[in-house]
Amino acid sequence: MMKRYVGVALLCGAAGFLVSGAAQAAVGVAPPAMYPAATWQGQSQAVLRVLDRLDGHLELLTVPVGGSATYRSLAVAVEACVTRPQTLATDAGVLLHLKDSSDPQRPSFDGWMLAQEPSVATYGSPLYDVRVVSCAGVPTAPQAGPLPVVKAPVLAGAEVPVEEGGDAPASPPGSASGGPVPLAPDSHNPIPLAPTSGAAPSLAPAAPAQSSGQPLPPPQADPGLE
């Protein structure tokens, strides 16, 4: 018996919570502020990883933008380094110039390399593998700028009248905001329920109108019935 009472109390509490929650006014929630998908932030340094395939040696190079560095026979020059700002997926791009002095027949590499998409652009050297790790240093051009301002949407009809448990005043009858509409007609012009003459209507069918001409001849007998 005690379990039954506890179950009933829980059901009543849940129903009261649902009713009270439904009576609250709907509030528009602003989406999170985010940078556009094509936004990049410049940094003053590029961090690169260079692999020598002959002995498996890895080297991390931090090269300033506009500067250069060397790793064995590989010359590395950095022209730009950009990274994704906050609110966007982490990524970095470096504008590189690569040249291997031990392989003069191989053309140099000039272009962008991306940290999260290394297969988009690679240095086709059989000796060295170059990958972008990240950008470092201080922010430089291009600047991402401040986050865009996002406003909360205004919901139409979000206020709940007082009679439904909200704080909004009740709407006047017949208003366009959804107030109660009277179902009864105007008391000053009642709908007549009986004929205006006061006589009770007859339920018998009306008699056929009499013709002013000669009476109709009697019907002929059906030959098939004789």
N, C-alpha and C positions, 0 to 999 in steps of 0.2 A: 504493500500500500504506500509506503514511504517513497519507493522508487517512482510510482505513478505520479505522486504529487510533485516530485522533483522534475519529472519530465514535462508535466503541464506548466510548471513555473518557467522552465527554460523556453518552451514554445511561446508562452506569452511574452517573455522578455525579448525574444527574437522578433516577434511580430511588432512589438512596440518600437524596437530599434528601426525596423524597416519603415514603419509609418513616419517616425520622426525624421528619418533620413530623407524620405520622399517629400516631406513638407519643406525641407530647406531649399532656398533659392539656388538655381544653377549658376555657377560662376565660371566665366571663361578663363582658361589657363593658357598663358603665353607659351609658345614652343621655345626650346632652348636656343639661345643666340649662337649662331654658327657662321664661320667664314664661308664665302662661296667656294665651290669645289676647285676653281682654277687659281686660288690664292697661294702665293709663295712669299717667304720671308728670306731676304738675303743675309748671309753670314760672312765673316771676314776670313775664315779658314776652312779648309777642306781636309777631311781625314780619309786617307786611302789605304787599302791593303794590297800589297804587292807580293805575289808568290813566284818564287824561282822554281820552275818545274824540274830542274836538274837535281837539286838536292832537297827540295821540299821546304826551303826556308821561307818564312813569312816575315814581312816587315810592314809596320804601320808608319805611314808618312803623314805628318801634319804640315800642309803647304799653305801659306797665306795666299789669299786672292791677289792676283797680279804678280805672284812670285813663282819660283821654280825650285825643284829639288832633283837629285839623282839617286838612283839605286843601281849600283854596279854599272852596267852599260845602258841603263834605261834613263832617259831624261823625261821629267814630268813637269809640266807647266799648267797652272790653274788660272783660268780667266774669270770664273764665277762659281759661286756655291750658294744654292738656295735650299731651304727646308720648308716643310709644311708647318704652319702655325698651329697653335692649340685649337682644339675642337675638330681637327681633321686628322685622318690617318697618317701615321708617322712615315715620312719619306724624305729623301734628300737627292738633289741632282747637282752634278759638277760638270762644268764645261772644261774639258781637258785637251791638252796637246801632248801626245806620247810619241817618242822616237827612240828606237833601239840603235845605238851606234855600232853594235856588233853585227847588225843585219841591215846594211845600207840599201839592199834591194827591196826591202819591205817598205811599203808606204807608211807614212806616219798616220796616227789617229788624231782626228780633230772633230770633236762633237761632245754631246751630252751623254753621261752615264748616270743611271738611276740606282739607288741603293736597294729598293724593293723590287725592281724589275731589271735585274742585271742582264737578262738575255736580250733586252731591246737593243743594246749597243755593247759590243765587246771588242777588245783589242786582239786582233787575229795574229798573235805572236806565238810560235811554238815554244818559246822560252819563258815568257812572262805572262802572268794572269793578273789583271788589275781590276779591283772592285772598289766601289764607293762604300764607305762605312757610315759617315755622317758629316754634318757641318758643325763647326765650332767657332769660338771667338765672339765678337760683339755683333749686334745687328747692323746691317748696312742696307743699301738700296738693292733690290726693291723692298719697300716697307709694306707690311700687311695692313697696317693701320688699326684703328680700334674695331672692336666687335660691332656688327650692325645692331641697331636698336630694334627690339621686337616688342610689339604691343600685344596685350591680351585681347582676344576677340570679344566683342560685345554680343551677347546672346539675346535674341529677340524673345520677349515674353518670359524673361528669366525670373521675374518677381512672382512670389506666391502670395495670394490674397490672405487676409487675416482669418477669414472663415475656414481656410484650408490649413492653417497652422503657420503661415508666414508672417512677414512684417509689412507687406504692401497693402494699401487701402483697397477696400472692395470696389470693384468696377460698377458703374451705374448700369441699371437694366438696359439691355439692348445696345450697349456700347460695342465698338469694334474690337475691344481688347479681350473679348471672350466672356463678358458678363452674362448673367442669367437672362433668358428671353422669356417673357410672359407667354404662357400657353393658352390662357383664357382670353376671350375677346374683351374689348372695351365695355365696361359696365354701362356706359351711357348709350351704347348702341347694341342692345342684346340681339342675338339671332332669334327670329321668330320660329317657334316650334309648332305652331298651328296656323291654318289659313286665317287671313285677316278678317274674313266674314264671320268667323266664329262657328260655322257649321262643320260638323264632323265629316270628313271625306268618306265617300261611298267606296266599298271594296268590290261591288258587283261590276261586271264588265259593262261597258256602254252598249246600248241597243243599236243595231245597225240602222243607218239612215234610210228612211222610206223614199222609194223612187216615185217621182210624180208621173211616170208613164204607165204603160200597161203592165199587169202582173206577169211574172216570168212563167213559161210553160212548165209542166211537170217534167221531171227527168225521164228519159227513155230507158226502157228495160234493157239490160245487157243480154245480147243474143246467146252468149256462151252459158248463161245460167238457166236458160229455158230447157 
